[in-house]
Amino acid sequence: MVVLGAGFGGLRAVQRLRRADVDVTLVDRHNYHTFMPLLYEVASAGLSANDIAQPIRAILRGGPNVEFVVGAARAVDCADRTATTTAGAIAFDYLVIAIGTVTNSFGIEGVDHYATGLKSIQDADTVRNGVLRNFERAAVEPDAAERARLMTMVVVGGGPTGVELAGALAELKHHVLKRDFPQLDVSAARVILIEATDRLLSAFPRRLQERARAQLVDLGVEVRLSSPVERLEEGEVHLPGETIAASNIAWVAGTAGAPLAIDPAPPRSRDGRIAVSGDLSVPGAPRVFAIGDIAYLPDAHGRPHPMLAQVALQQGELVAENIARDIEGRPRRTFKYRDRGVMATVGRRRAVAHVFGMQVSGLLAWVLWLVVHLLAIVSLRNRAAVLLNWTWNYARYDRANRLLTDDAVGGTREPQ
Amino acid sequence: MVVLGAGFGGLRAVQRLRRADVDVTLVDRHNYHTFMPLLYEVASAGLSANDIAQPIRAILRGGPNVEFVVGAARAVDCADRTATTTAGAIAFDYLVIAIGTVTNSFGIEGVDHYATGLKSIQDADTVRNGVLRNFERAAVEPDAAERARLMTMVVVGGGPTGVELAGALAELKHHVLKRDFPQLDVSAARVILIEATDRLLSAFPRRLQERARAQLVDLGVEVRLSSPVERLEEGEVHLPGETIAASNIAWVAGTAGAPLAIDPAPPRSRDGRIAVSGDLSVPGAPRVFAIGDIAYLPDAHGRPHPMLAQVALQQGELVAENIARDIEGRPRRTFKYRDRGVMATVGRRRAVAHVFGMQVSGLLAWVLWLVVHLLAIVSLRNRAAVLLNWTWNYARYDRANRLLTDDAVGGTREPQ
């Protein structure tokens, strides 16, 4: 059988299937698993890519029944049972589609050109390089307005990623860039979080939404609610009645199912995710499953399951079990999400968490967040590296991973 | 005064000048200092870029008289006292040129196209990505000869960098790739070290040259001495009487002074380095100095000083002292190298060192090498990160930093 995608869901499915008497081929675009919840830390120079990425072949070691192929999924033929990838066509008896989502611009003008998403290590590097590069440019820029524009960072999207990225950028500014650039008036630098609806963290209880907003404001983040972006231009964010001059624009306002041509075409949600049956199979193709963010499945109340690591992991477990049940001739089980809660961090000793029915914020939520994320990291080595970086960053108010790695030369806008 | 280049020499000069009553502008192409002796570790997945690169602004913190500019040096006008960089023109009263060297192809056909140097983080990433990418390709390659070519790694140049890189690639193959690719016959993979002269490590005593060669052979490296490369073609290394099919070619056979237009043109060595006077000044321009690898200065025996970190550091100290002496009206001093010895590592418990007049090899030399390099790393944080990685790699026979970061998709030669 074939698993497309080595994110939380795909990897968990493979790990469970190693116990079963099946041969598994895992396909991913990268040769590493990305710990997505910490991408914002790479984007804000707190961690390095190596700390949150784990070589897939290292994870799979010792499993004689698993083969790994680097390649991007292109098409699936359910009747022929063939998955086409950039590394060639692969025949399957069972297929698990776990390719996640991509950044969704909702067709808003300029987003594709002038904003960076945060869906991969490369995205995170781009955000970090952009912020650092623009501060270097500001340091040699004589015009005050242009300096301010170069130092203005806009995050669009008030979900957990947006909240965490905005908080981390604000701390980068206060603790690191202010000391790095003594000749710059870094107080002119702005971090602006823009959200189209009237609240942050829509999946959280109302009280925690408000706490997170207060924590961000406390860090100096300008939070704009009910502010749908009308369009982006080069260095400009257009809101209703306001234009913000900014050189760093991160777009974490939405996602869409990653593109994959499937024949016959399955039902899709409006955001392009595959609408699956309760057993996680694709309607009309009982041996093809979709799990994780790419899968759209309403719960008992008719609300789709959230796009969380926990959902992907539990679906990965169930899909492995259902395939094993098929082989054993037993009936499949239906997905039932065990809600482990949600949490988001804003900064030093600032976070919100809704776990075990409790709403906590501040220091306790922050410690919870740290422990949960540290334990969730796949490898011991990466766990140690993250712990080292976090300890250093916390104790020294530092972000040691602030390398400009884009290989461009010069602090000007006319490189070379 | 202005310092061009934040390598070992330039950075040391700046740090010494912070005590003096001068304003310093430091210019570098990158916003980080690269610990060059460990580049081969990044190229062989042992360390990550962040472990051996240190943000320059972090190093300079707390120095009120030092400004840093990201930019590449382009030209120097000694009469006008102006240095032109990609970030604009900078006036100087004193100038220290410390821009190091670039890879030298000696005009050999194909080197620029088909080989990668090892002079920067980007080079190291390119080497690592190439090796890992080609193993992924080999994993899906049906043709045995092509598979062997994809798994063949050639290092050209038998100096310390070549010896260390070849040894590290051999260990990567034995300890990591063999386990990562159980379906591949990794014993068909080759690591070949090619040297034009009849010996490795020409700066070392004869006995240690022989020890290093034996250690490499012991690791499975094929060492070809007296084998000048005639030309490179796509996937082919042409030697006298032999052609090696290889997809990974690292060129560490030579360097040349980094290009910089200086008016009036100073005398240069054959490899383009600036021939300096005994006080490290450029002949005819007493307020312009050159130090480190870019400086060419024969010792008392008429032999040029080696291109070593120790030479650069000591020259950085002297140039700072000579500028201070100028200001105080005292005569300048002449450079005298205090030889701290040379060392090179080949692999686990394998190294050679010529220190304090002693020739040591094996475990003792290896421990010496580890301690010296660990202590030489500029920041505490990076020292801790390197120690963590080395401990992990040693204990687990692992190389955790083997991410394919080139963002190409697919395991085929026709990406996307």
Interface residues (C-beta under 8 A of the other chain):
Chain A: R29 H30 N31 Y32 S48 A49 N50 A53 Q54 P55 R57 A58 R61 P64 E67 V69 V70 G71 A72 T85 T86 A87 G88 I121 Q122 L132 E136 A139 V140 R179 D180 F181 P182 Q183 S379 R381 N382 A384 A385 L388 N389 W392 R396 D398 A400 N401 R402 L403 L404 T405 D407 V409 G410 G411 T412 E414 P415 Q416
Chain B: R29 H30 N31 Y32 S48 A49 N50 A53 Q54 P55 R57 A58 R61 P64 E67 V69 V70 G71 A72 T85 T86 A87 G88 I121 Q122 L132 R133 E136 A139 V140 R179 D180 F181 P182 Q183 S379 R381 N382 A384 A385 L388 N389 W392 R396 D398 A400 N401 R402 L403 L404 T405 D407 V409 G410 G411 T412 E414 P415 Q416
